Amino acid sequence: QVMSILLHGDAAFAGQGIVYETFHLSDLPSYTTHGTVHVVVNNQIGFTTDPRMARSSPYPTDVARVVNAPIFHVNADDPEAVVYVCNVAAEWRSTFHKDVVVDLVCYRRNGHNEMDEPMFTQPLMYKQIRKQKPVLQKYAELLISQGVVNQPEYEEEIAKYDKICEEAHARSKDEKILHIKHWLDSPWPGFFTLDGQPRSMTCPSTGLNEEDLTHIGQVASSVPVEDFTIHGGLSRILKTRGEMVKNRTVDWALAEYMAFGSLLKEGIHIRLSGQDVERGTFSHRHHVLHDQNVDKRTCIPMNHLWPNQAPYTVCNSSLSEYGVLGFELGFAMASPNALVLWEAQFGDFHNTAQCIIDQFICPGQAKWVRQNGIVLLLPHGMEGMGPEHSSARPERFLQMCNDDPDVFPKLDDFDVRQLYDCNWIVVNCSTPANFFHVLRRQILLPFRKPLIIFTPKSLLRHPEARSSFDDMLPGTHFLRVIPDSGPVAQSPEQVKRVLFCTGKVYYDLTRERKARQMEADVAITRVEQLSPFPFDLLQREAQKYPTAELVWCQEEHKNQGYYDYVKPRLRTTINRAKPVWYGLGRWP
């Protein structure tokens, strides 16, 4: 019912790697569009660069040969030939559900824009172009010579079209209000009010009743298909999950399972995509079980939770970040009622999708007038795996947050209003329960914002990184800040130092604090939501320890991580009463 058409330029079609990446998505089961018609406007030049300098292949469309797509080269000065070729392309796509390319061999009459002078760099080419009759004139002369139309009829058609344009231009001057919905191809009917506002500014509790938690946990620790042989190591993992459920606790993988399973019950389609996400890079997820005796026989327990649940799609992607993240962004744009997640194999790997992040996700609402609820899961942690497998570069995401570091917000409904005003949400959870809540909050909010989650690696199996069912029951919610509830809470006036931190480094700090017997001297406050910044809660924390020095502690270098983002905001929070020191949370 929908035909996908992509419009390209010749230089970009040959030069941009995204073209190759998306061609290789074209026939993958979870990514295919069942055929896309690629129309290449082949001006035989790229800005000022000749084709001989812009590609190594004879044609700009040769990249399409990697998937054996038919390529039609057609003279764009012959409109009837173009129509014929486009009909053939549409029929091919409709019949075989495969990609097809139409190469419109044409020219650019002016420079790169109307002000640009092409004679500087292509003088002979543009001497020829100036002699060339425009395509409309050539086609009109052909039809007149064939007796199909006469000169007055041709001039009448031109005048009629000019009149349409002139009248539209005159009417445009009377437009006083820009109706955003007129510019949206996916306007999300029923999601917003008539004036484009959310239907409410509240978020319900993201907790879940114990019966549902137990049921999801039991399915997550079982094989819901008969005569299905799983790997022995996986049997041990499922047994461990079952024991956790009996003990009313969850680890990271089980918390994710609980969040997904509960949303499926509520009719929310969930799509998790990325490299090796079915098993999980760190062998913790196992959402697709493989029969050890039957080739290609698989089972997805998540699709066996409830009788009338929404579908769960989990799909290993090709080894592409730019193309796949772009695809998932579009998927999330089509509907607000689906939770779409893209997970990087390691957080560092988002760097090859930086264009999608910088150009489309970060400024999506301000620049493109689109809300989007896509979730990025970025494994992060300086854990000795080398420079390309450690940092998800949180400093990049935080640098692109739109909140003002020098202004303490004066807001009603502080939490939700802050979320509505921000361009995206950045979190680094330290507990499975908080991870559970932030995933559920993402879809239960009355609006959509991108969510960036720095996910753990070592915490996936850390014995202390566990949460009780009690932290996930009705009435519970995502905690933007987790205060220290240990001995320091009994006598806060005696605390000498407050360590603010986020994510996995918390467990390193508590271990070291215990080893040095400093539980009564040092408070450790976890900032779970970095952006929008929890000014209100951190103000409360700073006031709780009036004589303590304030330190932001992280395992990243001082010019990386969170420090440069957090420092001015913490200073604003305490009205610049004290310095905020940097602490490196790593020991040899």
Disulfide bonds with the S-S distance in Angstrom:
none
